[in-house]
Amino acid sequence: MSFAVPLFLLAMLAALIPVLLHMINLQKAKTIPFSTLRFLRLGVEKTRRRKYLHDILLLAFRAAALLLIALALAKPTVTHFGGLLGSGDASAVVLILDNSSSMSTVDVGGSRWEAALAATYEILDRLDQRDSVALLLTCGPPRPALDQLYQNLEVVRETLAECRVRYEKADLLSRIRKAESLLQDSSAPNKEIYVITDMQAVSWDSSMAAEPAPAGQELPPVVLVDVHRETLANAALIDVTLQSAGPVAGMPIQATVRLQGDLKLDQQRHVELLIDDQTIETSPTITIPAAATAEHSFNFTVDQPGIHTGVVRLRGDDACGNDNQRLFAISAARNIPVAVIKPNEHEISYLEDSYYLERALNPVGGGDWAIQVDSLLPGALTSAPLRDYAIVFCVNLPALDAPYAARLRDYVRGGGHVVWICGDNVEAGLYNGMNQSAGGELLPVSLTRRRESESSQDGGWNIGWIDVAHPALAAFAQPQSLYQSVLVSKYIAVDAVDQSLAKVLAKLDDGDPLLIERPVGSGSVLFLGTSVHVAWSNLPLRPLFLPLLARLTFYLADANAAQGQLSAGNPIPIIDHNSDPGAVEPDDGQRSHELTLPDGNIVRLDAESDRQRSSFADTHEIGIYRLRSLRQGDPRERAFAVNLDPHEVPAAISAADRITPLVGEDRLLVCRDVNEIESTIRRLREGRSLMELFLIAVLIVLIAEAYLANRRVEQEQPDELREVRSSAPNYRRLPDQLDKLSEFAQP
Amino acid sequence: MKRDTGYRYLDPAALARLQNMSMVARGVVEGFISGLHSSPYKGFSVEFAEHREYTRGDNLRFLDWRMLGRTDRLYVKQYEEETNLKAQIILDTSGSMLYRHGRALTKLEYSAYLTAILALLMTRQQDAVGLTTFDQQINLDMPARTSPRHFGEMMRQLEGICAARHANDTPTAKGAATNISDTLHRLAERFKRRCLIILISDLYDEPDEIIRALHHFRHKHHEVILFHVFDRAEIEFPFKETARFVDLETGERLQIDPSYVRDEYRRQINDFIEFYRASCAECQIDYVMTHTSVAYDLMLSRYLSRRCSL
């Protein structure tokens, strides 16, 4: 027999209370003078045995009641007649081992991971040869071979020896559901789930929490082994944000590092920045307040085009080493290739619709500039490799034929950006037809009609509002005259903008949208309602024009940069970037992409032809993943920095009472120490609670005691003695009698 | 408590209740003056003395039939002499008589009241009354007298003895033991003339010996009245909690759970009483069992009424 709360066994000493009270009462017995003991002595002789037996029985009942109450409070479980209650049967056990990043933390007394391994081996040692066991890991690549119950415990031991801490966030509830489904298929009479974890709160934040357990199914007990101990001081790098005017070599880059402090202590740490393994800068001392975050920014440039690997590191050691660095990758191009498609070429260049635009994008007119402009005619849409261009500016083009429109749409879907600029050739009805033929994804909104200023005196409409929250327009917030001085005499009006699909970036002072953006697939389409020539507005002549186009170009070219940072375990999207609809699809067996893993191994991947998108899921190792297209003429290479899940920094520990409603009220047992595992397993496997049995026994004993005691009390009830005082002298009541007595009075 | 005109153990209220009662000897007693009781002697007035008109209640035995025939009137002849009664009250003052339960009188107090009223009743009817007290031995022996002064002396002695006994009445004090049968035998030898013996005691001694001693009185032609005095607790044994009982005579201690011994005790005490009742009936002794919760005057009134009616 074992006890869940053995401390209550001390209460068994209370069984001595009746004995002590009996002895005290004997000592305290009253002394009563009595006329003669001759009759009592005889009674004592005759009832001695009966009294002795009665007293012993009463004493035994009272002591037994106290003993049984103490035993019941200690929550006993039976071991000896376990076979009768089914404890001798085989068990199916699922071990869920939390190997999320926080398990690498070193607490006071040792590493959580080492404690978890010790606990797991302890459980395995307690299992019987008839038992079957499965080991489920919370993180790391899926191991289908592990998702089954093994009779041979050695298989599990060998697997356990290979396990290590990963960099992902654990989802313990989904693993518990998985374990339940595994055990449901098992025919073993006893089923148990053990979760060995550091109780990190984030591990229990799961959509599975809302899912109720299957109705009618008896769920196995869950034993939670808490390996978390008192924590040591720790600081963590949780985020690196890169900001740059454009993804071009030579452009300044700002890397903002966010640090999370310890829950209890303020910390002072240094952070260093490395680019391509070269230390660029070390921060001054950064004070990280307790239970708060701090930020520090590094400014640097990369001179050479190509992919650069950056690392931000926290100097010094702390409780968890995994969260002391974050990786990032920078794809720096030599310049941003853009195509400007104009309706025709004119002998006098400044009469061309794109004259001002081309000069604004590349003022020097040569290749040594951040933006490289190729001027094309509409015919080039059939042959030009659009995927070579980050942005295509369509300037005053007549509505395109359906094949051209479809090619342009595919370019956008694949991550390209198209900017429509209006002019005399733009007919609203024809454009809407073109857009319809392209599946409605070529324009951000339907066009309605052209509007012109009625008289030359009033000049037209000014730009009345711009979205200063937009990254490309934020720089133009002040002074407002910068954009309010732009006068538009003609523009193409549009239908009401569906806010869920498109976003208005600028409006005229009459409220009509002037610049509208709509994301499509991996790219986007923008529509400028006026022209970039002086015939429709003075925009090309205003100071706003050049910086607006530069910012818009850098913004659009950098739009995919956010995809470069991932948390471990999240898939890398494989985009068939700028796939050419006219190009020949690769044959079966031909791979479209090549992925270089952090360890240097290369994986060849195929993109799904229908959606032009696939993903690479095995990102369980942190590092830089380099993706390169294998299509002919597509030299682009992209880099993805896979980092530790920022939620996994050792932070909030979840209390067991918060977990209880998630797992189930009656099935959760918590071991706060590895040493408690043995008793918990014994309770689970070898015994049933005897508490109820003991309480029933207490009830029976108390009834017997009450019966015995009351029987005695009934015997004790004598007839009540009524004090009838013998008539005492009362001289006052009968004074006449005194006279009669006078003759007898003493003279 | 003694008042100017009374005695501690003489209760006027009880006296009022008993004023019309008389203690009449049932058998023939030897007196020395005319009284209520038949005398065995034929004195100077044994022969006819005079006629007296019959009054209601006169014994028809003494009716003069000749005078009735001659005069047709009822006369009684007064020629036989009547004598007074000589009574000796023997009071047990042993330790067991000091017992009381609660606020009741001790058995000794109760017996003292009884003694006083009996003595007064007899003195008032010109009977001689004496008092003997004893425990292991005779402590007081006052011969029978008829004078009121003797009565007063008897009361003072009685109060003195009771006061002395109760002065040592602590709960565990060891009182005097009893030797009833020897005392009675000695007294039986001492009383030469026939008289009325009134024994007031709890009789906690060997019952056979006591009965034998009472036979001794009967053998000497004494009339005997036995007042067997108890405390009600001695009969019912109402105690509940385990206690150490101390014998008032021997000082012996015995720890007892009353619930276990009560039934047996009651059986024993009933047998004890029944033994005396039967034995007394056998040798024509008036046996009056009473306990201190019963008013003694009431008890005495009933007894005397019953005795007169026989």
Chai-1 contact restraints between the chains, C-beta under 6 A:
chainA,res_idxA,chainB,res_idxB,connection_type,confidence,min_distance_angstrom,max_distance_angstrom,comment,restraint_id
A,A29,B,T242,contact,1.0,0.0,6.0,A-B,restraint_1
A,A29,B,A243,contact,1.0,0.0,6.0,A-B,restraint_2
A,A29,B,R244,contact,1.0,0.0,6.0,A-B,restraint_3
A,A29,B,Q255,contact,1.0,0.0,6.0,A-B,restraint_4
A,K30,B,A243,contact,1.0,0.0,6.0,A-B,restraint_5
A,T31,B,T172,contact,1.0,0.0,6.0,A-B,restraint_6
A,T31,B,R244,contact,1.0,0.0,6.0,A-B,restraint_7
A,T31,B,V246,contact,1.0,0.0,6.0,A-B,restraint_8
A,I32,B,A243,contact,1.0,0.0,6.0,A-B,restraint_9
A,I32,B,F245,contact,1.0,0.0,6.0,A-B,restraint_10
A,P33,B,P171,contact,1.0,0.0,6.0,A-B,restraint_11
A,P33,B,T172,contact,1.0,0.0,6.0,A-B,restraint_12
A,P33,B,V246,contact,1.0,0.0,6.0,A-B,restraint_13
A,P33,B,L248,contact,1.0,0.0,6.0,A-B,restraint_14
A,F34,B,F245,contact,1.0,0.0,6.0,A-B,restraint_15
A,S35,B,S96,contact,1.0,0.0,6.0,A-B,restraint_16
A,S35,B,Y99,contact,1.0,0.0,6.0,A-B,restraint_17
A,S35,B,E234,contact,1.0,0.0,6.0,A-B,restraint_18
A,S35,B,L248,contact,1.0,0.0,6.0,A-B,restraint_19
A,T36,B,S96,contact,1.0,0.0,6.0,A-B,restraint_20
A,T36,B,Y204,contact,1.0,0.0,6.0,A-B,restraint_21
A,L37,B,D247,contact,1.0,0.0,6.0,A-B,restraint_22
A,L37,B,E252,contact,1.0,0.0,6.0,A-B,restraint_23
A,L37,B,L254,contact,1.0,0.0,6.0,A-B,restraint_24
A,F39,B,Y265,contact,1.0,0.0,6.0,A-B,restraint_25
A,F39,B,Q268,contact,1.0,0.0,6.0,A-B,restraint_26
A,F39,B,I269,contact,1.0,0.0,6.0,A-B,restraint_27
A,L40,B,I256,contact,1.0,0.0,6.0,A-B,restraint_28
A,L40,B,V261,contact,1.0,0.0,6.0,A-B,restraint_29
A,L40,B,Y265,contact,1.0,0.0,6.0,A-B,restraint_30
A,L42,B,Q268,contact,1.0,0.0,6.0,A-B,restraint_31
A,G43,B,V261,contact,1.0,0.0,6.0,A-B,restraint_32
A,G43,B,E264,contact,1.0,0.0,6.0,A-B,restraint_33
A,G43,B,Y265,contact,1.0,0.0,6.0,A-B,restraint_34
A,V44,B,V261,contact,1.0,0.0,6.0,A-B,restraint_35
A,K46,B,E264,contact,1.0,0.0,6.0,A-B,restraint_36
A,T47,B,Y260,contact,1.0,0.0,6.0,A-B,restraint_37
A,T47,B,V261,contact,1.0,0.0,6.0,A-B,restraint_38
A,K51,B,D257,contact,1.0,0.0,6.0,A-B,restraint_39
A,K51,B,Y260,contact,1.0,0.0,6.0,A-B,restraint_40
A,R712,B,S259,contact,1.0,0.0,6.0,A-B,restraint_41
A,Q715,B,S259,contact,1.0,0.0,6.0,A-B,restraint_42
A,E716,B,K240,contact,1.0,0.0,6.0,A-B,restraint_43
A,E716,B,S259,contact,1.0,0.0,6.0,A-B,restraint_44
A,P718,B,E236,contact,1.0,0.0,6.0,A-B,restraint_45
A,P718,B,P238,contact,1.0,0.0,6.0,A-B,restraint_46
A,L721,B,R232,contact,1.0,0.0,6.0,A-B,restraint_47
A,L721,B,P238,contact,1.0,0.0,6.0,A-B,restraint_48
A,E723,B,G102,contact,1.0,0.0,6.0,A-B,restraint_49
A,V724,B,S293,contact,1.0,0.0,6.0,A-B,restraint_50
A,S726,B,L105,contact,1.0,0.0,6.0,A-B,restraint_51
A,S726,B,Y110,contact,1.0,0.0,6.0,A-B,restraint_52
A,S726,B,T292,contact,1.0,0.0,6.0,A-B,restraint_53
A,S726,B,A295,contact,1.0,0.0,6.0,A-B,restraint_54
A,S726,B,Y296,contact,1.0,0.0,6.0,A-B,restraint_55
A,S727,B,D11,contact,1.0,0.0,6.0,A-B,restraint_56
A,S727,B,A13,contact,1.0,0.0,6.0,A-B,restraint_57
A,S727,B,A14,contact,1.0,0.0,6.0,A-B,restraint_58
A,S727,B,A295,contact,1.0,0.0,6.0,A-B,restraint_59
A,S727,B,D297,contact,1.0,0.0,6.0,A-B,restraint_60
A,P729,B,D11,contact,1.0,0.0,6.0,A-B,restraint_61
A,N730,B,A13,contact,1.0,0.0,6.0,A-B,restraint_62
A,Y731,B,R3,contact,1.0,0.0,6.0,A-B,restraint_63
A,Y731,B,P12,contact,1.0,0.0,6.0,A-B,restraint_64
A,L734,B,P12,contact,1.0,0.0,6.0,A-B,restraint_65
A,L734,B,A13,contact,1.0,0.0,6.0,A-B,restraint_66
A,L734,B,A16,contact,1.0,0.0,6.0,A-B,restraint_67
A,Q737,B,P12,contact,1.0,0.0,6.0,A-B,restraint_68
A,Q737,B,L15,contact,1.0,0.0,6.0,A-B,restraint_69
A,Q737,B,A16,contact,1.0,0.0,6.0,A-B,restraint_70
A,L738,B,T5,contact,1.0,0.0,6.0,A-B,restraint_71
A,L738,B,G6,contact,1.0,0.0,6.0,A-B,restraint_72
A,L738,B,P12,contact,1.0,0.0,6.0,A-B,restraint_73
A,L741,B,G6,contact,1.0,0.0,6.0,A-B,restraint_74
A,S742,B,T5,contact,1.0,0.0,6.0,A-B,restraint_75
A,E743,B,P148,contact,1.0,0.0,6.0,A-B,restraint_76
A,F744,B,P148,contact,1.0,0.0,6.0,A-B,restraint_77
A,F744,B,F151,contact,1.0,0.0,6.0,A-B,restraint_78
A,F744,B,G152,contact,1.0,0.0,6.0,A-B,restraint_79
A,A745,B,T5,contact,1.0,0.0,6.0,A-B,restraint_80
A,Q746,B,G152,contact,1.0,0.0,6.0,A-B,restraint_81
